[in-house]
């Protein structure tokens, strides 16, 4: 099923009378704010929150390509994964089916971009899975993926964040060298903090910055007073000593704070 806009102005619905003007206004605004973008596709590279009934109303104001009349059909959610949906629209008149994927797939992955963006946004805002759940509930949006899947996505993102962090700090060193007149003997300053006040927090972070007019973060270190992986594997010590020994020899221990 392909749907096109009606060319007969007499058959257009009354609420579409100003649609062309509104569309031109939107595109004009986008062109003014993105005058340096040559590719028109870039102007459409964003997400919209749209009520499902509004989408169905729009479809009913388009022409079915096969039926040559206003489309009249139904929508079915074939797949839902977090904020991603695969919708199937069926025309009751001609029986043709159209598929709509609400978000593109991440390259070399089965994950959907919208869920990755949700995860990054939640992390940057300091929101955990339950916080995101409440926010989406208030917006009447589908809930995020299950908590275990949410954590898997976080691990997926982490490797890319760490790579970007490393590249950023390597670039920061070179910028600091340039700003310091070319010398690679940089004067630095460091500072750190625990996640909670006092000495009760189990985790802390330290940053090393260049001591110049515009300081650059050159390195960071994460400190931990305990290792959650070691604590989780402690139950194996007496149940399966050999497996516990193998775990201790191969895992990367998070405990690195010596007081």
Secondary structure, 3 states (H helix, E strand, C coil): CCEECCCCHHHCCHHHCCHHHHHHHHHHHHHHHCCCCCCHHHHCCCCCCCCHHHHHHHHCCCEECCCCCECCEEEEEEEEECCEEEEEEEECCCCCEEEEECCCECCCCCCEHHHHHHHHHHHHCCCCHHHHHHHHHHCCCCCCCCHHHHHHHHHHHHHHHHHHHHHHHHHHHHHHHHHCCCCCCCCEEEEEEECCCCCCCCEEEEEEEECCCCCCEEEEEEEECCCHHHHHHCCHHHHCHHHHHHHHHHCCCCCCCCC
